[in-house]
Amino acid sequence: MREERTIAWFHCFAGIAGDMALGALFDAGADFSSVLELIRRVPLGGWDLDSKRRCAAGSRAAGRW
């Protein structure tokens, strides 16, 4: 039996902002706990991550406020 999965493709020819990439992943349905677990593998300290959904002026957003 084949495992079903979703693949995200980022074509960042001019770079990408990390917060925008994370917001896009969460808005597309990525599991917050799974993403956080993967990010914690990077050996860097001094950061924190939380998420909230917001709708302002008819636009949806995922990010930190």
C-alpha positions in Angstrom: 0.0 0.0 0.0 1.4 3.4 -1.0 1.5 6.2 1.6 -0.3 9.4 0.5 1.7 12.6 1.0 1.6 16.2 -0.2 4.7 17.9 -1.5 5.3 21.7 -1.4 7.5 23.2 -4.0 9.1 26.6 -3.4 10.7 28.2 -6.5 12.7 30.9 -4.7 14.7 32.5 -7.5 15.1 35.7 -5.5 15.0 34.3 -1.9 12.2 33.9 0.6 11.4 35.2 4.0 11.3 32.5 6.7 8.2 33.8 8.4 6.3 34.1 5.1 7.3 30.5 4.2 6.1 29.2 7.5 2.9 31.1 7.3 2.3 29.6 3.8 2.9 26.1 5.0 0.5 26.4 7.9 -2.1 28.1 5.8 -1.8 25.1 3.3 -2.5 22.7 6.2 0.9 21.7 7.5 0.7 20.4 11.1 2.1 23.0 13.5 3.6 20.4 15.9 5.3 18.4 13.0 6.8 21.6 11.5 8.0 22.7 15.0 9.6 19.3 15.6 11.5 19.5 12.4 12.7 23.1 13.0 14.0 22.2 16.5 16.5 19.9 14.8 18.4 22.9 13.6 21.1 23.7 16.1 20.3 27.3 16.7 19.0 28.9 19.9 17.2 32.1 20.9 14.0 31.6 19.0 10.3 30.8 19.7 7.4 29.9 17.4 3.7 30.2 17.9 0.9 30.6 15.5 -2.5 32.4 15.2 -4.9 32.8 12.4 -6.3 36.2 11.6 -8.6 37.8 9.0 -8.1 41.5 8.3 -9.7 43.5 5.5 -10.9 40.3 3.8 -7.5 38.7 3.7 -6.5 35.6 5.7 -3.1 35.4 7.4 -1.2 33.0 9.5 1.6 34.5 11.6 2.7 36.1 14.8 1.3 39.3 16.2 
